[in-house]
Amino acid sequence: MNKSRIVILGVAVVAAIGAGYMAKNLTAPTQQVVVNTAPEPQIDLVDVMVTAQDVTMGEMLGNAVRWQAWPTDALNDNFITRIKEPDAVENLRNSVARLNLYAGEPIRRSRLIGEGQSFMAAILPPGKRAVATQIAADTSAGGFILPNDRVDVIMTRRSQDASAAGGFVTETILENIRVLAIDQTIQEDEEGRRVKVGETATLELSPEQAEVITVAQQMADRLTLALRSVADADENIGDNGLYLVNGLGRGNTVRLIRSGEVSVVGTRK
């Protein structure tokens, strides 16, 4: 055998060995890399009663309530839970929303009015009174006054002073008064407007202010509601009209209103 054949045979043997080694590496299974991860912490959950859809102020809850899992760490003491009140969904269906409730919001009893309770009495703040007064388009900012707006009450009456211009006196007797309702509607429509001008406005007043407007309704030829800017909502409430009752003596004083004029006729024993 000559040398060239021996060299060729050697190269062939080396190539065969290399090919076998490469084939072995390609067919060997890939080694799995195991990464140890810490287990995710368990979150304690509790069922909380929430609104299943939006509920407007004054609307009955009905079927708009359901149970929803809630993280225990985010639980509020005022939330209604299935653990404490398992029958709450059924028991509160006839309750009425004191304020607007939104879908997914946890329900608090302070935002509800129980079955059989008066809605208007429930939404009145402590110490306040609800007093109605007649309105029309020309005495209520063209009908643009809505529930929860703030208004001034302006009284116009005939003057007994012949020298008064036009024979009328106009004065603001109540300021920054909250409108509770227009007729029997306690909120505006979905587009923030009314399609019908109301005839009666119910105002939120203190006991003294309730007396003022009661006297003014008898004295005045006209009571006008002047709409205030939202920016003025925090402004201090004036007491311009308190003289109608305070100036004549409170308590046992008897006041007579005749032809728009107030006079003291005596005292109660």
C-alpha positions as CSV (number, residue, x, y, z in Angstrom):
1,M,0.0,0.0,0.0
2,N,1.5,3.3,-1.1
3,K,1.7,6.3,1.2
4,S,-1.0,8.3,-0.6
5,R,-3.6,5.7,0.2
6,I,-2.5,5.5,3.8
7,V,-2.9,9.3,4.1
8,I,-6.3,9.3,2.5
9,L,-7.4,6.5,4.8
10,G,-6.2,8.3,7.9
11,V,-8.0,11.5,6.9
12,A,-11.2,9.5,6.3
13,V,-10.9,7.9,9.8
14,V,-10.4,11.2,11.5
15,A,-13.4,12.7,9.6
16,A,-15.6,9.8,10.6
17,I,-14.6,10.2,14.2
18,G,-15.3,14.0,14.1
19,A,-18.7,13.4,12.5
20,G,-19.6,10.8,15.1
21,Y,-18.7,13.2,17.9
22,M,-20.7,16.0,16.4
23,A,-23.8,13.7,15.9
24,K,-23.6,12.6,19.5
25,N,-23.6,16.2,20.8
26,L,-26.5,17.1,18.6
27,T,-28.7,14.2,19.7
28,A,-27.8,14.6,23.5
29,P,-30.8,16.0,25.5
30,T,-30.6,19.7,26.6
31,Q,-29.9,20.0,30.2
32,Q,-32.8,21.7,32.1
33,V,-31.9,24.7,34.2
34,V,-34.0,24.7,37.4
35,V,-34.6,28.2,38.9
36,N,-35.9,28.2,42.5
37,T,-38.5,31.0,42.9
38,A,-40.2,32.0,46.1
39,P,-43.9,31.2,46.3
40,E,-46.3,34.1,45.8
41,P,-47.8,35.3,49.1
42,Q,-51.5,34.4,49.7
43,I,-53.9,37.3,49.8
44,D,-56.7,37.0,52.4
45,L,-60.1,37.9,50.8
46,V,-63.5,38.6,52.3
47,D,-66.8,39.1,50.5
48,V,-68.0,42.7,50.5
49,M,-71.3,44.0,49.3
50,V,-70.8,46.4,46.3
51,T,-73.1,48.0,43.7
52,A,-73.4,46.0,40.5
53,Q,-74.3,49.2,38.5
54,D,-74.7,52.9,39.0
55,V,-77.5,53.9,41.5
56,T,-78.7,57.5,41.4
57,M,-79.6,59.4,44.5
58,G,-83.2,58.6,45.6
59,E,-83.2,55.3,43.7
60,M,-84.0,51.9,45.4
61,L,-81.1,49.5,45.4
62,G,-83.1,46.5,44.1
63,N,-80.9,44.1,42.2
64,A,-78.0,46.5,41.8
65,V,-76.0,44.8,44.6
66,R,-73.7,41.8,44.8
67,W,-70.9,40.2,46.8
68,Q,-67.3,40.8,45.6
69,A,-64.1,39.4,47.0
70,W,-62.1,42.2,48.7
71,P,-58.6,42.2,50.1
72,T,-58.8,42.0,53.9
73,D,-55.9,44.5,54.2
74,A,-58.1,47.1,52.3
75,L,-61.2,46.4,54.3
76,N,-63.0,49.4,56.0
77,D,-65.0,48.9,59.2
78,N,-68.0,50.6,57.5
79,F,-68.2,48.0,54.6
80,I,-70.9,45.4,54.7
81,T,-69.4,41.9,54.7
82,R,-70.9,38.5,54.1
83,I,-69.2,37.2,57.3
84,K,-71.0,39.7,59.5
85,E,-74.3,40.0,57.5
86,P,-74.8,37.0,55.2
87,D,-78.4,38.2,54.3
88,A,-77.5,41.8,53.7
89,V,-78.1,41.6,49.9
90,E,-81.7,40.5,50.4
91,N,-82.3,42.7,53.4
92,L,-81.2,46.0,51.8
93,R,-82.8,45.6,48.4
94,N,-85.6,48.1,49.4
95,S,-83.2,50.6,50.8
96,V,-82.8,54.0,48.9
97,A,-79.5,55.6,48.0
98,R,-78.9,58.8,50.0
99,L,-76.2,59.8,47.5
100,N,-75.2,58.7,44.0
101,L,-73.5,55.3,44.1
102,Y,-71.2,54.0,41.3
103,A,-70.7,50.5,40.0
104,G,-68.2,48.5,42.0
105,E,-68.4,50.8,45.0
106,P,-68.5,49.2,48.5
107,I,-71.8,50.0,50.1
108,R,-71.9,51.8,53.5
109,R,-75.1,52.0,55.6
110,S,-74.5,55.8,56.0
111,R,-75.2,56.1,52.3
112,L,-78.5,54.3,52.5
113,I,-82.0,55.2,53.7
114,G,-83.8,52.3,55.3
115,E,-87.2,51.1,54.1
116,G,-90.0,53.2,55.3
117,Q,-87.9,56.3,56.2
118,S,-88.6,59.7,54.7
119,F,-86.0,60.5,52.0
120,M,-86.2,64.3,52.4
121,A,-85.8,64.0,56.2
122,A,-82.9,61.7,55.8
123,I,-80.9,64.0,53.5
124,L,-81.4,67.0,55.6
125,P,-78.3,67.9,57.7
126,P,-78.8,68.0,61.5
127,G,-80.4,71.3,62.6
128,K,-81.7,72.2,59.1
129,R,-85.3,72.6,57.8
130,A,-86.8,72.0,54.4
131,V,-89.1,74.8,53.3
132,A,-90.9,75.1,50.0
133,T,-91.5,78.3,48.0
134,Q,-93.3,78.8,44.8
135,I,-91.2,79.7,41.7
136,A,-91.7,80.3,38.0
137,A,-89.4,80.7,35.0
138,D,-89.1,84.4,35.6
139,T,-88.3,84.0,39.3
140,S,-85.9,81.1,39.1
141,A,-83.2,82.1,36.6
142,G,-85.2,81.1,33.6
143,G,-85.7,77.5,35.0
144,F,-81.9,76.8,35.1
145,I,-81.8,76.4,38.9
146,L,-81.3,72.7,39.7
147,P,-81.2,70.7,42.9
148,N,-78.0,71.3,44.9
149,D,-77.5,74.7,43.3
150,R,-76.9,77.7,45.6
151,V,-79.3,80.7,45.4
152,D,-80.0,84.1,47.0
153,V,-83.7,84.8,47.9
154,I,-84.7,88.3,46.9
155,M,-88.0,89.8,48.2
156,T,-89.9,92.5,46.3
157,R,-92.7,94.3,48.0
158,R,-94.7,97.5,47.7
159,S,-93.3,100.4,49.7
160,Q,-95.4,102.4,52.1
161,D,-93.1,105.3,51.4
162,A,-94.7,107.4,48.6
163,S,-91.2,108.8,47.7
164,A,-89.8,105.4,46.9
165,A,-89.0,105.0,43.2
166,G,-91.6,102.9,41.5
167,G,-93.4,102.2,44.7
168,F,-91.5,98.9,45.3
169,V,-88.7,97.9,47.7
170,T,-86.3,95.0,46.8
171,E,-83.8,93.4,49.1
172,T,-81.9,90.1,49.5
173,I,-83.3,88.4,52.6
174,L,-81.4,85.1,52.4
175,E,-78.0,84.3,50.8
176,N,-76.1,81.2,49.7
177,I,-79.1,78.8,50.3
178,R,-78.9,75.3,49.0
179,V,-81.8,74.0,46.8
180,L,-82.8,70.6,47.9
181,A,-85.4,69.9,45.2
182,I,-87.3,71.3,42.4
183,D,-90.9,70.1,42.6
184,Q,-90.3,66.4,43.7
185,T,-87.1,66.0,41.8
186,I,-84.0,65.8,44.0
187,Q,-81.4,65.7,41.1
188,E,-80.9,67.0,37.6
189,D,-81.4,64.7,34.6
190,E,-78.5,62.8,33.0
191,E,-77.5,65.8,30.8
192,G,-77.5,68.2,33.7
193,R,-80.6,70.1,32.6
194,R,-84.3,70.1,33.2
195,V,-86.9,69.8,30.4
196,K,-89.7,71.3,32.5
197,V,-89.7,74.4,34.6
198,G,-90.6,73.6,38.2
199,E,-93.3,75.3,40.2
200,T,-91.9,74.7,43.7
201,A,-88.4,74.9,45.1
202,T,-87.5,73.3,48.4
203,L,-84.7,75.1,50.3
204,E,-82.4,73.9,53.0
205,L,-82.7,76.5,55.8
206,S,-81.8,77.0,59.5
207,P,-84.8,77.4,61.9
208,E,-84.3,81.2,61.9
209,Q,-84.1,81.3,58.1
210,A,-87.3,79.2,57.9
211,E,-89.1,81.9,59.9
212,V,-87.7,84.6,57.6
213,I,-89.0,83.0,54.4
214,T,-92.3,82.2,56.0
215,V,-92.8,85.9,56.9
216,A,-91.5,87.0,53.5
217,Q,-93.9,84.8,51.7
218,Q,-96.7,86.8,53.4
219,M,-95.2,90.2,52.9
220,A,-93.7,90.0,49.4
221,D,-95.4,90.6,46.1
222,R,-92.7,88.4,44.7
223,L,-89.9,86.1,45.8
224,T,-87.1,85.6,43.3
225,L,-84.3,83.0,43.4
226,A,-81.0,84.3,42.1
227,L,-78.6,81.6,41.0
228,R,-75.1,81.8,42.5
229,S,-71.8,80.7,41.1
230,V,-70.3,77.4,42.2
231,A,-67.2,79.3,43.2
232,D,-69.2,81.1,45.9
233,A,-70.5,77.9,47.6
234,D,-68.1,78.3,50.6
235,E,-69.0,82.0,51.1
236,N,-70.4,82.9,54.5
237,I,-74.2,83.0,54.6
238,G,-75.6,86.5,55.2
239,D,-78.4,87.2,57.7
240,N,-80.0,90.2,55.9
241,G,-83.5,89.0,56.4
242,L,-83.3,88.1,60.1
243,Y,-84.6,91.5,61.0
244,L,-88.0,90.3,59.8
245,V,-88.2,88.1,62.9
246,N,-85.5,89.2,65.2
247,G,-86.2,92.9,65.0
248,L,-89.7,92.4,66.2
249,G,-88.7,90.3,69.2
250,R,-88.5,86.5,69.3
251,G,-90.1,84.1,71.7
252,N,-93.5,85.0,72.9
253,T,-94.1,88.0,70.6
254,V,-97.2,87.8,68.4
255,R,-96.7,89.4,65.0
256,L,-99.6,90.5,62.7
257,I,-99.0,90.7,58.9
258,R,-101.6,92.9,57.2
259,S,-101.4,94.3,53.7
260,G,-97.7,93.3,53.6
261,E,-96.8,95.2,56.8
262,V,-95.7,93.5,60.0
263,S,-96.7,94.8,63.4
264,V,-96.5,93.6,67.0
265,V,-100.0,93.1,68.4
266,G,-99.1,91.6,71.8
267,T,-97.4,88.8,73.6
268,R,-98.4,85.4,74.6
269,K,-98.8,84.7,78.3
